[in-house]
Amino acid sequence: MKIPAASVLLTATHTHSAGAQRGPDYTQKIVESVRLAKGRLAPARVGYGTGASYINVNRQIIDPKTGRWWEGANREGPSDKTVAVLKFEGVDGTPIAVYYNYAVHAVIAGQLDQVSGDIPGAASRYIEDSFDDKAVALWSSGAAGDQNPIYYQQTYDLRNIRTKDYATRGIDISNAMPPGGDGLDRNNPTVARLMNQQRQMVTSMGQFLGEEVLHVMRTIARSETAVPLHGSFATVRCPGRERTDEGRAGVEGTYKETTPVEIRLGLLRVGDVMIGAVNAEVFNSIAQRLKRESPYRATILATLTNGAARSGYIPDDASFGKHTFEVLSSRLQPGCAESAIVNGILGLMDGI
């Protein structure tokens, strides 16, 4: 049995603490996992359900001190709390695997001098442990381009420590993305405490998300054995831009026009469940619009899937007026990508 390339979804967790897990060895592990799965094929049935988790929050705010856009918890901002779950089990009801989708940046342990699977890793480990490691839990990232973990203070505190450390060297990184890990002295008790709290937070949020996935799995009442499978993909293009000034956030950017940016879209149908795919970081409102306009009740958007677009972040149309670092760094001109993604995936649905 060969799997068509259009039916493959390869989704990154986007942990900011991936370490050196790159290159041929990592790729080979992915290939080997597919080979092992193929060798263990067995009759199964599939069920779908959704739940809710409140560990994410919109991260675009206006700083009350400066009156400018910055990064922080915006509890009134757009934020989809949906946890979408596909449960796979044997015909006798024995769990085989679960595919779950949620919109949150995996950035709690955001230091490059430590390796962590962050929330996705902790959640999957918790789920798999609950089944005595006899089932596989597979995360996919929802539209988390503007979604952070709701509790994230340790990272802000560590960023301030790095900023002050750089300032002593005459380097101002207060409005820049600090290099991960630089400026952190692990012998500093405050740094050690904050990094330990980050690890505790990863475990806590992973358990909360994992518990919700398990709850949804228990409440799925209907499973199917005859499940149509269909995969397709498309490419859309939007006008590009290149930033000509600097600054992380808070001040309007200047740009020059560049070549159009290609965005790869995909669709995987699993029974009545439609998994749309985008190869970039997408703002949450775009996924919410897709689900509203989809003719299928069970619609999911998996981002960071099947490659990396040259776009950088993909804001929704309404967010392009915000001077946040995601918007400022986007290589897309306003007014194209949101509709191109939504209409493109809906067009793939029309073709099944």
MARDRENKOL-202353 format. One record per residue (C-alpha): residue in three letters; x, y, z. Coordinates in steps of 0.5 Angstrom, whole numbers, plus 500, padded with zeros to 3 digits. Example, Ala and Ser with C-alpha at 12.3 -4.5 7.8 and 13.67 -1.06 7.14 Angstrom:
Ala525491516Ser527498514
END
This chain:
Met500500500Lys503507498Ile500513501Pro499519496Ala504525498Ala497529498Ser495525504Val501526508Leu501532513Leu507533517Thr506538522Ala511542527Thr510543534His514549534Thr517548540His522554542Ser527549545Ala528544540Gly536544541Ala539540535Gln534535533Arg535537526Gly538534520Pro538527516Asp538523523Tyr531527525Thr528526518Gln530518518Lys526517525Ile520520522Val521515516Glu522510521Ser516511525Val512511518Arg515504517Leu513501523Ala506504523Lys505501516Gly508494519Arg502494525Leu496496520Ala490493523Pro482494523Ala480500526Arg474505527Val475513528Gly471518532Tyr471525532Gly469530538Thr471537541Gly472540548Ala475546550Ser482548554Tyr483555557Ile491555557Asn492559551Val490567550Asn491572545Arg498576545Gln497582542Ile496588547Ile497595548Asp502597553Pro499601558Lys505605560Thr507606553Gly501606549Arg504602544Trp502595541Trp506590545Glu506582547Gly502580553Ala496577555Asn490580552Arg484576555Glu479580551Gly482578544Pro480573539Ser482566542Asp479559540Lys479555546Thr477549542Val481542542Ala479538536Val480530537Leu480524532Lys480518536Phe483511533Glu481505536Gly481497535Val474494533Asp474491540Gly475499543Thr482498545Pro486505544Ile491506538Ala492513537Val489520538Tyr490526533Tyr489532537Asn489540535Tyr490546539Ala492553538Val497555543His505557541Ala509552544Val514557547Ile514556555Ala521553555Gly523558550Gln531558551Leu535554546Asp540552552Gln535547554Val531542550Ser524541551Gly518539547Asp514544551Ile506544552Pro505539546Gly511534548Ala508534555Ala501533553Ser502527549Arg507524554Tyr501525559Ile496522554Glu500516552Asp502514560Ser495514561Phe494508556Asp500505559Asp504507552Lys500503548Ala497508544Val500514540Ala498521542Leu500526536Trp499534537Ser498538531Ser498546532Gly492550531Ala492557528Ala497560534Gly500566530Asp497570536Gln496565541Asn501565547Pro500560553Ile496564558Tyr501564564Tyr508566561Gln511571566Gln517567567Thr519568560Tyr518576560Asp522576566Leu528572563Arg527577557Asn528583562Ile534579565Arg537578558Thr536585556Lys539588562Asp545584561Tyr546586554Ala545593556Thr552592560Arg555591554Gly553597550Ile548593546Asp540595546Ile536589545Ser530592548Asn526592542Ala529586539Met528579539Pro533577544Pro538571542Gly535565545Gly539563551Asp544568551Gly545573557Leu542567562Asp547565568Arg545559570Asn549560577Asn544566578Pro539564583Thr533568580Val535565573Ala535558576Arg528559579Leu525562573Met527556569Asn525551574Gln518554574Gln518554566Arg519547567Gln513546572Met509550568Val510546561Thr508540566Ser502543568Met499546562Gly501539558Gln497535564Phe491540563Leu491539556Gly492532556Glu486531561Glu481535556Val483530550Leu482524555His475527557Val473528549Met476521548Arg471518553Thr465522551Ile466520543Ala459516542Arg460515535Ser465511531Glu466509524Thr469503521Ala468505513Val472512513Pro473515506Leu480518506His482524501Gly488528500Ser489534496Phe493541496Ala494547492Thr498553492Val496561493Arg500567492Cys500574495Pro503580494Gly510580498Arg514586502Glu520587505Arg521591511Thr526596511Asp527599518Glu528595525Gly524594531Arg520589534Ala514592536Gly510599537Val512603531Glu510603524Gly514599520Thr517601513Tyr517596507Lys518595499Glu515591495Thr518584493Thr516578489Pro509574491Val509570497Glu507562495Ile503559501Arg502552500Leu495549503Gly492542504Leu486538505Leu486531509Arg479528509Val478523514Gly471521514Asp466527515Val472531518Met476536514Ile483537516Gly485544513Ala493545512Val497551512Asn505551511Ala505558516Glu504561522Val496563522Phe493568526Asn487565530Ser481569527Ile483566520Ala481559523Gln475561526Arg473564519Leu474558516Lys470554521Arg464559520Glu464558513Ser466551512Pro460546510Tyr463541514Arg461541522Ala468538523Thr473542520Ile480543523Leu486548521Ala493545522Thr498550521Leu506549520Thr504543516Asn508541510Gly514546510Ala515553511Ala512559507Arg517565506Ser511569509Gly513569516Tyr507570520Ile500571517Pro496576520Asp488576519Asp486582515Ala484586521Ser490585525Phe495589519Gly493595523Lys497593529His504594530Thr506588533Phe512584532Glu508578528Val505584523Leu511588523Ser515582521Ser510579516Arg513578509Leu506579506Gln502585504Pro495587507Gly489584504Cys490578501Ala492572505Glu486571510Ser481570504Ala486566500Ile487561505Val480561507Asn477560500Gly483556498Ile481551503Leu474551501Gly475550494Leu479544496Met473541500Asp469543494Gly473538490Ile472532494
END
